[in-house]
Structures are given as C-alpha cells and as structure tokens.
Amino acid sequence: MKFLAVLLAAGMLAFLGAVICIIASVPLAASPARALPGGADNASVASGAAASPGPQRSLSALHGAGGSAGTPALPGAPAASAHPLPPGPLFSRFLCTPLAAACPSGAQQGDAAGAAPGEREELLLLQNTAEQLRQTALQQEARIRADQDTIRELTGKLGRCESGLPRGLQGAGPRRDTMADGPWDSPALILELEDAVRALRDRIDRLEQELPARVNLSAAPAPVSAVPTGLHSKMDQLEGQLLAQVLALEKERAALSHSSRRQRQEVEKELDVLQGRVAELEHGSSAYSPPDAFKISIPIRNNYMYARVRKALPELYAFTACMWLRSRSSGTGQGTPFSYSVPGQANEIVLLEAGHEPMELLINDKVAQLPLSLKDNDWHHICVAWTTRDGLWSAYQDGELQGSGENLAAWHPIKPHGILILGQEQDTLGGRFDATQAFVGDIAQFNLWDHALTPAQVLGIANCTAPLLGNILPWEDKLVEAFGGATKAAFDVCKGRAKA
C-alpha cells in the first residue's frame, strides 16, 4: 500500500508538470521581439519601437533566453554591436519555468488593457485554458483519492478473506510479496482465492456426503455370529434359573416365617395352659375368685410379653391410676408399668423408668419426674393423679404423697379410643415395643378413675382397708388379656403381699 500511494503521488506530480510544460510550449503569433535592457543598440530599439505601436507580450518569456527576440546580453557583458544578429528560428526547448500563483499586478493589468485587441483575446484564451487545466487537475486529484479509498476497501476485504481461509490454505505455497508481485487485488490472486474457496466447498460437500454413511455404519448393529447367539441364549437360561431360585427362596422364607409365627403361637398357648394348670394345682379351683384377685407376671425383659386392656377409654380431663407393682429388674430401671397410646400420639399417658433415670410421667409427650423407687424387689402401691386444669399432678407410694407439681400438659384433655398396654412402651399405636423399656415383674390391681382421688382414698387402698375399683377401668379378669408368654395367675394382693 505504501508503494502504491507513492506511485500515485509521483504520477500526479508528473501529470501536473506535463500540463505546465504544455502551456509553456504554446507559441504565440509572430511579433517583433522586445529588446532586453542592455541587450541591443539604439537603432534596434528604434526600429522595434517603430514596428510595434506598444509593448509586445509573447510566450517567449516562458522559455528564458531562447525566444525570438534574439540572444540577450549576459549580466556584466559588454553591450551588443549596432548590427544585431539575425533572428534565429522559433522553437521550444521545453524548459519549464514555475508560474506565479498570484494574480497579475495592477501594472500588468494596465498593460493588458492597453494591449492590442488580438493580444487581449490571446491572453483571455490562455487564462481560460489555464483555468480548465486547473479544474482538470482538481478532478484528477479527486478521482485519485477515490481510487485510493477503493483500493483500501478492496485490500481490507482481501485481508478478511485471507483470515477466513483454513490454515492449511493460508500456509500452502509461497506467499506473494506485495512489493514484488503486485497488489493483492490482482486477477491472479483473485483466481487463486476463488480456487481455494471452491476447494474448501468441495471438501465440505464430501464430508457432508460421507457423514450419513458413517453414522449409519456406526449405528448399524454388527452381524451377529453364531457364537454370540449361543452365548446370549446361555445367559438367558442362567438368568431364568437364577430368577426361579430367587422366587423359590422367597417362597421358602415366607413359609418359614409363617411356620415360625405359628409355632410361636402354639408355644405361647401351651405355656398359658401349663401355667393355668400350675395355678389351679397351687390355689385350687377358686383361683380367679373374686374377679380382681389375679396378677400379670412378665418373667424376663423382652419386646413381646405384655398384657392388653380390652376396654376403651373415654375423653378424660382428669384421672387417677393406681396399681400394685413388684419389680424384678435388679436395679437397671423399672421399665414401663403401663402406656396409653391414641392415633397420632403414642405417648398420651406413659409411666416409665428408663435406665438410671428417675421414674417419669408423660402426658402428650410432656414429662414430669416422680420421686418414686421400686428397687427393693418388694410389692409397692403406686398412684399418680393428674388434672388438665393447670396441669396439676401428684405421685403417691404406699399411700404417702411423694411429690406434686403443675404445668404438665396443662389444658390438654386425654384423647379417647386408644390402647392401654401393661408392661411395654408403645412407639406406635399398639406396637413397636422396645425391650430396653419393658417392665419385668408383677402387676396387680390396676384401676383407673376419671378424677383425682383424695389422699385418704389413696391411703385406704394402699392399706387394704378401703378397697376401691376404678370407675373408668376396674381390675377384672375379663378385661385383661396376656400375650407373648406373660402369665395371668390368681393372686390376692392384700394376702399375698404378707406371704411374699
């Protein structure tokens, strides 16, 4: 590009010089030469003055000393003789002399005004010609600038085309030198670029034609030989055999579970029968008379021995629960003497002693610790009373008040239609027992009232002086059912406690 700009500038200057030289070389009409100062004698001056009525203007001034007026005297040379040399032939040496850019002075204008009519026309013609040439030069300059802008735009486009070609095509073959091989917009380079684009388009077309074939080839399944077919069939057979064995094992497991459950039920029934016979032999035929003279015994700690009360409870706003307990836990926690669960709340009422913690009364998952102790393996009478108003509670042991408090599930009524379990703590309604929370020992005379008993009533029950059955849940043989190996035996707590 630099070389091209320099070349165009040089061409423009040469053109302007040629135009000026042409203007300078145009001959005027024949006229006597004007004698230069000091260059001719008086006779020649006189003859020149006589021949010409006024000052003569000629283009010979543009050619220096080579005009038709003769040879001028050099500065400092002696004056010419009175006999001038004959005038030489008129010719142009094409010696360019710079023209003044300024307008003619006032003297020159005056001279032109006083010139002959032919000279005025010639001068006007020269002025018009110069103006036309100047306009032509300006047009050429504007066209050259437009051509320069066009060349820059084409060069930028060629650069973008070259940058868009693949690297393999850009580096292929020797790279042309813009200073030696011509501009980038030459026809040869354009043809080369067209060939490269055409080759690239052909390559893309081939790839597009080969792509579906490759995809189909990769997606098509390989020809299945005889050996894989046999292997697949063996694998199918093995899978079928394995599935059959799994089904057989599941059936066998289900059968074993059913048989073990049935055997367990049969063993429990036999234990109940044997324990009933032992009780009859020990106490005679009147073992269950009166109806409340019995006890529930849980010999070992487990999660399947318990007793269930068959009677449903109503909604309670207060209650008192009293029972006789003899713990055989050996000091590792008394477990759960009873628990009452309702739908949506497994811990509606729970009496619990877990591990080394004190005994607790839970109502609707709210807890109160009771100062009770059953660790001497002896019979003890336990009573707990509660009322929903202010959540007041009281705890009695052997007829004596051991502790009381308030704000235990205050204003919460005991929900009805639950399940009452003796000996186990319910994590769900009627089930999911935990062996670590099971009660080990004997339970008798479990009674429930819908109000709080007075301290005198509690003391009369504990001393066996004023027995009292619960008005909501009395301790009766027909209302209590033993499960899982827990035994129900005849026992009069007031008489048996003295014997024990």
C-alpha positions in Angstrom: 0.0 0.0 0.0 2.8 2.5 0.8 4.4 1.8 -2.6 1.1 2.3 -4.3 0.5 5.6 -2.6 4.0 6.8 -3.5 3.5 5.7 -7.1 0.1 7.6 -7.4 1.6 10.8 -5.9 4.5 10.7 -8.3 2.2 10.2 -11.2 0.1 13.1 -10.1 3.1 15.4 -9.9 4.3 14.3 -13.3 0.9 15.0 -14.8 0.9 18.5 -13.4 4.4 19.1 -14.6 3.4 17.9 -18.1 0.4 20.2 -18.1 2.5 23.2 -17.2 5.1 22.4 -19.8 2.4 22.1 -22.5 1.1 25.5 -21.5 4.5 27.0 -21.7 5.3 25.5 -25.1 2.3 27.0 -26.9 3.7 29.6 -29.5 2.1 33.0 -29.9 1.5 34.9 -33.1 4.7 36.4 -34.7 5.6 39.7 -33.3 8.8 41.7 -33.0 10.9 40.7 -30.1 11.2 43.1 -27.2 14.7 44.2 -26.6 16.0 43.4 -23.3 17.6 46.1 -21.3 21.2 46.5 -22.3 20.9 43.7 -24.9 20.6 45.9 -28.2 21.6 49.2 -29.6 19.5 52.3 -30.0 18.8 51.5 -33.7 17.3 48.2 -32.9 15.3 49.8 -30.2 14.1 52.4 -32.5 13.3 50.0 -35.2 11.4 47.9 -32.7 9.5 50.9 -31.5 8.6 51.9 -35.0 7.4 48.4 -35.9 5.3 48.0 -32.8 2.9 50.6 -31.5 3.0 49.3 -28.0 4.7 46.9 -25.7 4.8 43.3 -27.1 3.9 40.3 -24.9 5.0 36.9 -26.0 5.3 33.4 -24.6 9.0 33.7 -25.2 9.3 34.9 -21.6 8.4 31.4 -20.6 11.3 30.0 -22.4 14.0 32.2 -20.9 16.7 33.5 -23.4 15.7 31.2 -26.2 12.9 33.3 -27.6 12.6 35.0 -31.0 13.9 38.3 -29.6 17.5 37.3 -30.0 20.2 36.4 -27.6 20.1 38.6 -24.6 23.2 40.1 -23.1 24.6 38.4 -20.1 24.8 40.5 -17.0 28.1 42.3 -16.9 29.0 41.6 -20.5 29.7 44.4 -23.0 26.9 45.9 -25.0 26.0 44.4 -28.3 27.1 45.9 -31.5 24.9 48.1 -33.6 24.4 45.4 -36.0 22.3 42.7 -34.3 22.5 39.2 -35.3 19.8 37.9 -37.5 16.9 36.3 -35.5 17.1 32.5 -35.2 14.2 30.1 -35.9 11.4 29.9 -33.2 11.4 26.6 -31.3 10.6 25.3 -27.8 13.3 23.9 -25.6 10.6 22.5 -23.1 12.3 24.3 -20.3 9.6 24.6 -17.6 9.6 27.8 -15.6 7.3 28.0 -12.5 4.3 30.2 -12.9 3.4 32.8 -10.4 0.5 31.7 -8.3 -0.6 35.3 -7.5 -2.9 37.3 -9.8 -1.4 39.8 -12.2 -0.4 43.1 -10.7 -2.0 46.4 -11.4 0.7 47.4 -13.9 0.3 44.2 -15.8 -3.5 44.7 -15.9 -2.9 48.1 -17.2 -0.6 46.8 -19.8 -3.2 44.2 -20.8 -5.8 46.9 -21.0 -3.6 49.0 -23.3 -2.7 46.0 -25.4 -4.0 45.3 -28.9 -7.3 43.5 -29.3 -5.6 40.4 -30.7 -3.3 40.2 -27.7 -6.2 40.6 -25.3 -8.0 37.7 -27.0 -4.9 35.5 -26.8 -4.4 36.4 -23.1 -8.0 35.6 -22.3 -7.7 32.3 -24.2 -4.6 31.5 -22.1 -6.4 32.3 -18.9 -9.4 30.1 -19.9 -7.1 27.3 -20.8 -5.2 27.6 -17.5 -8.5 27.6 -15.6 -9.7 24.4 -17.5 -6.4 22.7 -16.8 -6.7 23.6 -13.1 -10.2 22.2 -12.9 -9.0 19.1 -14.7 -6.1 18.7 -12.2 -8.6 19.1 -9.3 -10.9 16.4 -10.8 -7.9 14.1 -11.3 -6.9 14.6 -7.7 -10.4 13.8 -6.5 -10.5 10.7 -8.7 -7.1 9.6 -7.4 -8.3 9.9 -3.8 -11.5 8.0 -4.7 -9.3 5.3 -6.2 -7.2 5.2 -3.1 -10.3 4.7 -0.9 -11.5 1.9 -3.3 -8.1 0.2 -3.1 -8.1 0.4 0.7 -11.6 -1.2 0.9 -10.6 -4.0 -1.5 -7.4 -4.6 0.4 -9.4 -4.9 3.7 -11.8 -7.3 2.1 -8.9 -9.4 0.8 -7.4 -9.4 4.2 -10.7 -10.7 5.7 -11.0 -13.3 3.0 -7.4 -14.4 3.7 -8.0 -14.6 7.5 -11.2 -16.7 6.9 -9.4 -19.3 4.8 -8.2 -22.5 6.6 -4.7 -22.5 8.0 -3.7 -25.2 5.5 -4.7 -22.9 2.6 -3.1 -19.9 4.2 0.3 -21.5 4.6 0.2 -23.5 1.3 2.6 -22.4 -1.3 5.0 -19.5 -1.3 3.4 -16.3 -0.1 3.5 -13.4 -2.6 5.4 -10.3 -1.7 3.2 -7.2 -2.2 6.2 -5.1 -3.2 7.4 -7.5 -5.9 4.4 -9.4 -7.2 1.8 -6.6 -7.4 -1.2 -5.7 -5.3 -3.4 -8.2 -3.6 -6.3 -7.3 -5.8 -4.6 -8.6 -8.9 -6.6 -11.0 -11.1 -4.2 -13.9 -10.4 -4.7 -13.6 -6.7 -8.4 -13.3 -7.0 -8.4 -16.5 -9.1 -6.3 -18.2 -6.5 -8.7 -17.2 -3.8 -11.6 -18.5 -5.8 -9.9 -21.8 -6.4 -9.2 -22.1 -2.6 -12.8 -21.3 -1.8 -14.0 -23.8 -4.4 -11.7 -26.5 -3.0 -13.0 -25.8 0.5 -16.6 -26.0 -0.6 -15.9 -29.3 -2.4 -14.3 -30.7 0.8 -17.3 -29.7 2.9 -19.6 -31.3 0.4 -17.6 -34.6 0.6 -17.7 -34.5 4.4 -21.5 -33.9 4.3 -21.9 -36.9 1.9 -19.7 -39.2 4.0 -21.3 -38.2 7.3 -24.6 -40.0 6.9 -22.8 -43.1 5.7 -20.5 -43.1 8.8 -23.5 -42.5 11.1 -25.4 -45.4 9.6 -22.4 -47.6 9.7 -21.8 -46.9 13.4 -25.5 -47.2 14.3 -26.0 -50.4 12.3 -25.7 -53.5 14.6 -22.8 -55.7 13.9 -23.6 -59.0 12.3 -24.4 -61.5 15.0 -22.4 -64.6 14.7 -23.4 -68.0 15.8 -21.1 -67.8 18.9 -22.7 -64.7 20.4 -26.1 -66.1 19.7 -25.3 -69.2 21.7 -23.8 -67.1 24.5 -26.9 -64.9 24.7 -29.1 -68.0 24.9 -27.0 -69.4 27.7 -27.1 -66.1 29.6 -30.9 -66.1 29.2 -31.1 -69.6 30.6 -28.9 -68.7 33.5 -30.9 -65.6 34.3 -34.1 -67.7 34.2 -32.7 -70.3 36.5 -31.4 -67.5 38.9 -34.8 -65.9 38.9 -36.5 -69.2 39.6 -34.2 -69.8 42.5 -34.8 -66.4 43.9 -38.5 -66.9 43.8 -38.2 -70.3 45.4 -36.1 -68.8 48.2 -38.6 -66.1 48.8 -41.4 -68.6 49.0 -39.4 -70.7 51.4 -38.7 -67.7 53.5 -42.3 -66.7 53.6 -43.2 -70.3 54.6 -40.6 -70.4 57.3 -41.8 -67.1 58.7 -45.4 -68.3 58.7 -44.4 -71.6 60.3 -42.2 -69.8 62.9 -45.1 -67.5 63.8 -47.5 -70.4 64.1 -45.1 -72.4 66.2 -44.6 -69.4 68.5 -48.4 -69.0 68.9 -48.6 -72.7 69.7 -45.8 -72.5 72.3 -47.5 -69.5 73.9 -50.8 -71.3 74.1 -49.1 -74.3 75.7 -47.4 -72.1 78.2 -50.7 -70.5 79.1 -52.3 -73.9 79.6 -49.4 -75.1 81.7 -49.4 -72.0 83.9 -53.1 -72.3 84.3 -52.8 -75.9 85.4 -50.0 -74.9 87.9 -52.1 -72.1 89.3 -55.1 -74.5 89.7 -52.9 -77.0 91.5 -51.5 -74.3 93.8 -54.6 -72.5 94.7 -57.4 -74.8 93.9 -60.4 -74.3 91.6 -61.2 -70.8 93.1 -58.0 -69.2 91.7 -60.0 -66.5 89.8 -62.5 -65.7 92.5 -63.0 -62.8 93.3 -62.6 -61.4 89.7 -59.9 -58.9 90.8 -57.8 -61.5 92.6 -55.1 -62.0 89.9 -51.8 -60.7 88.7 -49.9 -60.3 85.4 -46.3 -61.7 85.5 -43.6 -60.9 83.0 -40.6 -63.0 83.9 -37.9 -61.7 81.5 -37.2 -58.5 79.7 -38.2 -58.7 76.0 -40.4 -56.9 73.5 -43.2 -59.4 73.1 -44.5 -60.2 76.6 -47.3 -57.8 77.7 -51.0 -57.6 78.8 -53.7 -55.5 77.0 -56.8 -54.0 78.5 -59.8 -54.6 76.2 -61.9 -51.7 77.3 -61.7 -48.4 75.5 -61.2 -45.2 77.4 -63.4 -42.0 77.1 -62.1 -38.5 76.9 -60.6 -37.5 80.2 -60.0 -34.1 81.8 -58.5 -35.7 85.0 -57.5 -39.2 86.1 -56.0 -41.3 88.9 -54.2 -44.5 88.1 -53.3 -46.9 91.0 -51.6 -50.3 90.8 -49.5 -52.7 92.8 -46.1 -53.3 91.4 -43.2 -55.7 92.2 -40.2 -55.1 90.1 -37.6 -57.7 89.3 -35.3 -55.5 87.2 -32.3 -55.8 89.5 -31.7 -52.1 89.6 -31.4 -51.5 85.9 -34.6 -49.4 85.5 -38.1 -50.5 86.1 -39.2 -50.1 82.5 -42.8 -49.2 81.7 -45.6 -50.4 84.0 -48.2 -49.1 81.6 -48.6 -46.9 78.5 -51.7 -45.5 76.8 -51.5 -44.6 73.1 -54.0 -42.9 70.8 -54.0 -42.3 67.0 -51.4 -39.6 66.2 -49.9 -39.7 69.7 -48.0 -42.7 71.0 -47.2 -41.1 74.4 -50.6 -39.9 75.5 -50.1 -41.4 79.1 -46.9 -43.2 80.0 -45.4 -44.3 83.3 -41.7 -45.1 82.6 -38.4 -45.6 84.4 -35.6 -46.0 81.8 -32.1 -47.0 82.9 -30.8 -44.9 85.8 -33.2 -42.1 85.3 -36.0 -41.4 87.8 -39.5 -42.6 87.1 -41.4 -40.2 84.8 -45.0 -39.5 83.9 -45.5 -38.5 80.3 -48.7 -36.8 79.1 -48.9 -35.8 75.5 -45.1 -36.1 75.3 -44.8 -33.6 78.3 -42.6 -35.0 81.1 -42.7 -34.8 84.9 -40.2 -36.7 87.1 -41.7 -38.6 90.0 -39.8 -39.3 93.3 -40.7 -43.0 93.4 -38.5 -46.0 94.0 -39.2 -49.7 93.3 -35.7 -51.2 93.5 -36.1 -53.5 96.6 -38.0 -56.2 94.7 -41.0 -55.9 97.0 -44.6 -55.0 96.5 -45.4 -51.3 96.4 -48.6 -49.4 95.9 -48.2 -46.6 93.3 -50.7 -43.9 92.5 -50.4 -41.0 90.0 -53.1 -38.3 89.7 -53.5 -35.5 87.1 -55.9 -32.8 86.1 -55.9 -30.8 82.9 -56.6 -27.5 84.8 -53.1 -26.0 85.2 -51.6 -29.5 84.6 -51.5 -30.4 88.3 -50.1 -33.8 89.2 -49.4 -35.8 92.3 -47.4 -39.0 93.0 -48.1 -41.5 95.9 -46.1 -44.5 97.1 -47.5 -46.9 99.6 -50.3 -44.3 100.5 -47.9 -41.4 101.1 -47.6 -38.3 98.9 -44.1 -38.2 97.5 -44.3 -35.3 95.1 -46.5 -32.9 93.2 -46.3 -30.2 90.5 -48.1 -28.3 87.8 -47.9 -27.3 84.1 -47.8 -30.9 83.0 -49.7 -30.7 79.6 -52.0 -28.1 81.0 -55.4 -27.8 79.4 -54.8 -30.9 77.3 -57.7 -33.4 77.5 -56.8 -37.1 77.3 -58.0 -38.4 73.9 -60.4 -41.4 73.8 -60.4 -44.6 71.8 -56.7 -45.5 72.5 -54.9 -48.7 73.5 -53.8 -49.4 77.1 -50.8 -51.8 77.4 -49.3 -53.2 80.6 -45.6 -53.9 80.7 -44.5 -52.3 77.4 -43.9 -48.8 76.0 -45.7 -48.1 72.7 -43.8 -46.4 69.9 -46.8 -46.7 67.6 -50.4 -47.4 68.3 -50.5 -50.8 70.0 -47.0 -51.9 68.9 -43.3 -51.5 68.1 -42.1 -52.3 71.6 -38.6 -51.8 72.9 -37.1 -54.5 75.1 -34.9 -51.9 77.0 -38.1 -50.2 78.2 -40.1 -53.3 79.1 -41.3 -53.9 82.7 -40.0 -57.1 84.5 -42.0 -58.3 87.4 -45.7 -58.5 88.6 -48.6 -56.1 88.2 -51.9 -56.3 90.1 -55.0 -54.2 90.9 -54.6 -51.7 88.1 -57.5 -49.3 88.4 -58.3 -46.0 86.7 -60.7 -43.2 87.7 -61.8 -40.1 85.8 -61.0 -37.8 88.7 -58.2 -37.2 91.2 -58.5 -39.3 94.4 -58.1 -37.7 97.8 -55.1 -38.6 99.9 -57.3 -40.5 102.3 -58.7 -42.7 99.5 -55.2 -43.4 98.3 -54.1 -44.4 101.8 -57.2 -46.7 102.3 -56.4 -48.6 99.1 -52.7 -48.9 100.0 -53.5 -50.3 103.5 -56.2 -52.7 102.1 -58.6 -51.1 104.5 -60.9 -49.5 101.9 -60.5 -51.3 98.5 -61.9 -49.3 95.6 -62.3 -50.3 92.0 -61.8 -47.8 89.1 -65.0 -46.2 87.7 -63.4 -46.0 84.2 -61.3 -49.1 84.2 -61.7 -51.7 87.0 -59.2 -54.6 87.5 -61.2 -57.5 86.2 -60.1 -60.8 84.7 -62.3 -60.5 81.6 -60.9 -57.1 80.7 -57.2 -58.1 80.8 -55.6 -60.4 78.2 -51.9 -61.6 78.4 -49.7 -62.0 75.3 -46.3 -63.4 74.4 -45.7 -65.6 77.4 -46.9 -63.1 80.0 -48.9 -65.1 82.6 -52.1 -64.3 84.4 -52.4 -66.0 87.7 -54.7 -65.9 90.8 -53.4 -63.6 93.4 -54.9 -61.6 96.2 -52.5 -58.8 96.7 -53.5 -58.0 100.3 -53.0 -61.6 101.4 -50.2 -62.5 99.0 -48.1 -59.4 100.0 -47.9 -60.7 103.6 -46.9 -64.2 102.3 -44.3 -62.7 99.9 
